[in-house]
Amino acid sequence: MKEKLKTQKMLIADGHHRYETALNYAKENPGDEAKQYVLCTMVSQDDGGLVIRPTHRLIDARTSARPRQSRKYPRP
């Protein structure tokens, strides 16, 4: 799989900050093989079932510090 994907262009639609953090972590720990990997899920952008929704959180400081999902974007 590594060789097959080597020349492919990839788009990170969600999780790009997580991925960059994992790369930096790997660079900071070059002697630790376990820290050279990151878990991800790859999906074809041509997959008709692929849906990317925005994540919005609302915090009402008067009543709670817990985030809640906006009603504008209901869960799937």
N, C-alpha and C positions, 0 to 999 in steps of 0.2 A: 504494500500500500504506500509506503514511504516513497519508493521510486516512482510509482504511478502519479502521485500527487506533487512530486518535486517540481514539475514544470507548470502546474496549474495555478491560475490566479484564484485567490480565495478572498471572500468578503466576510468580515466579522460584523454581523448585523447587531449582535447583542453580546456583551461580555468583553468588549475590547479593552476596557480598563483592567479587568481581571486578567486577561491574557498578557497585557504589558507588565503587570505586576508579577506574574509568574515568570516572564522572561527575565526581569530584573533579579528576581529571587534566585533563578537558576545561575545567572552570571555571578551573583554574590557567593554562591556555594558550588564552585566548579568541581570540587572533589567528591561531592555527595550525589551519586547517581540518582537516588530517589527524588532529588529536588530538581531534576532535569526534565520532568514531565508535567503536563497539565491536562486535566480532564476536559473534554469538550464533546459536543454533539455536532455532527456535520449533516446538513440537509441541503439537497439541491435547491437552488433558487427557482428552478422550474417546477418544483413540487406544488401541485395545486392545493395541497393541504397546509402549506406553510403560511402562517398568519403571524405577523409581528405587530403587537399592540404597544402603545406607549404605556409607561408605568407612571401613574400619578398618585401621589399620596397627599392626603389632607391631614393637617394637625390642628386641632382646636385647642389652643393653650388654656382656654377657660375651663375645659372639662376633662381633657385627657392629653397625655403626651404620646399616646399610642397612635401610629399612623393608621388610617383607614382608606380603603380604596374609593375612588371617586365613583359616584353613581353614573356619571357620564360614560364611563368605560366599564360596563359590567363584565364579570368573569365569563369566560367561554363555557 
